[in-house]
Amino acid sequence: MSEQKTSQNYSFQAEVAQLLHLVTHSLYSNPEIFLRELISNASDACDKLRFEGINHPEYYENDPDLHVRVSLDKDNKTITISDNGIGLNQQEAIDNLGTIAKSGTKDFMTKLTGDQKSDAQLIGQFGVGFYSGFIVADKITVESRRAGLSSEDGVRWVSGGTGEFEVEQINKASRGTDIILHLRDDALEYLESYKVKQIINKYSDHISLPIQMQKEVWQEDQVADGDEEKAPNGKMVKTEEWETINSASALWTRNKSEISEEQYIEFYKNLSHDFDAPLAWAHNRVEGSTEYTQLLYIPAKAPHDLFTRESKAGIKLYVKRVFIMDDADNLIPNYLRFVQGVVDSADLPLNVSRELLQESRDVKTIREGNARRVLTLLDGLSKSEDEKDQEKFKTFYSEFGSVLKEGLGEDFGNRERILKLLRYATSNSDDVSTSLADYKSRMKDGQKAIYYVTADSLNAAKNSPQLELFKKKGIEVLLMSERVDEWAMNFVQEFDGTPLQNVSKGAVDLGDLQDAEEKKALEQAAEQFKPVIEKLGESLKDKTKEVRVTTRLVDSPACLVTSEGELSPQLIRMLKQAGQEVPEIKPILEINPEHPLVKKLEGSAQFDDLANVIFDQAVIAEGGLPEDPAAYVKRINNLLLK
Ligand code: ADP
């Protein structure tokens, strides 16, 4: 029966067209990855069939052995990657091969620099998938039929990889997808079977399905009549037999000792679409009440969407080697969402849904096991004597340290383990390399707490007025300048038995580090300044909750502090920026009785201007802005003119 329907033309979504341009112009340095990408898609399609086949056994038709086949056609200069997986219907072909459905694409596009090398890296992280075919082909034909549809409902999709593609209905007897690449003249090397086998072995060996090519046999050429003197030469000819060229067993099911470092790395690259090797991995078979295999990787680079809300965990869930779902975020806590890998459980039912996952006790056990394993892996790197490991830990920390800190508020059970991994700059060193244990080992005699300051930037932290007394006394203070710090430290009271103390919260109490004379001087100053303080409290009553003298300042006239247990000004600023409702909390103003400006207050004719300027400057010193900047400027000018 001939088809009456004619083909229809479609345009690629703008992002796809842009991506295609990049693919063909930036990925030349490593063209052979097209095969890995297409085989990986074919394998995913088979995984999907296996999954849907649980409820629809009829989808298997009479063809239950799933495989990927690669065929080479020298006459037509094509290489074809075929699978008998789930296939595509017409609409799916239009949607999936004409648009990029993934969120974050636009975001990704804006990050491209035009520099080939770094763009290629980014593309690698992002995963070009199907479109990588255009690195070696100037035309791609896709012929597909979805499992469950009849053979007339096949689809052909053709594109030259520029702006458009063409779709028509075809007859296709076999289920699944053929991707036919019409090779460019500069890519004809991919018609050589030895070359293709090599690439498959390099990149796709671990794919759990058989990847097959037509078996070739050595055949001697017929020696032409009258040409007897020439030695008979032979050539390889194809047979009808298919041979499997990969190991075809899921990598994670093999014994560690049988897997080479290179195989682990290639598996990771396939899994994550990352061009870079991972920093480290952990592969274990966990036995006990819940049995599962975990293969978890720590990438070397943070993905571009690590901090967007849609950012998903990169764990694939398998049940007894059947692929169940991508991005199973129940299998790893949110603060470890950068981890990529595979979990294969023997205990979950095959028809497990996302909802069921949330409630399952086995899943909870697996999640905890995964978190523990990743933290142990990181701990090992951080403690290793090996310089390479230390370098890896540094890389990890600069890429993912701030995500890890989220764990302080999220995973109480592992708080101490997480704390051990954290590194900070300190008032003695800008290097983000001091652990809490390092800090403790350098504490002064008589020092009872680990002191830290939080601010919006390293500079603001370093120059924070609250640090002045500590500097004078030579007491080291941890500098915390990441957005997450302030929030995360709310959950931390102590480390290894030593309390942690935010120096801008509450009154300074240096305990034994402060001598009796200083305490006495403070009491005297408080007495002497009583009238000024009362007057200040009156002038600033809308802005502060209390005014008091302090010994914590050396060079600055004043600073803001928060009561123990209250939100700090930085945190309030952050929450406001994030559009959250924040209760109005007034800070405490502490003044330095030794400062000339403060001394000037007494009997000043411009008391009110001076008081407000001192307050606003304390806000500025913290990295904030005066509530009414124009009024601040006016007051300063008034004072300057007098
Ligand atoms: P990704 O695989 O990362 O989603 P691709 O660009 O590689 O992105 O593929 C886009 C979509 O096209 C896939 O998500 C899948 O739905 C579909 N697809 C690609 N190759 C195949 C195939 N061999 N069989 C069935 N569907 C496929």
Residues whose N, C-alpha, C, O or C-beta is under 5 A from the ligand:
A	BS01	ADP	N41 A42 A45 G87 L88 N96 L97 V128 G129 F130 Y131 T177
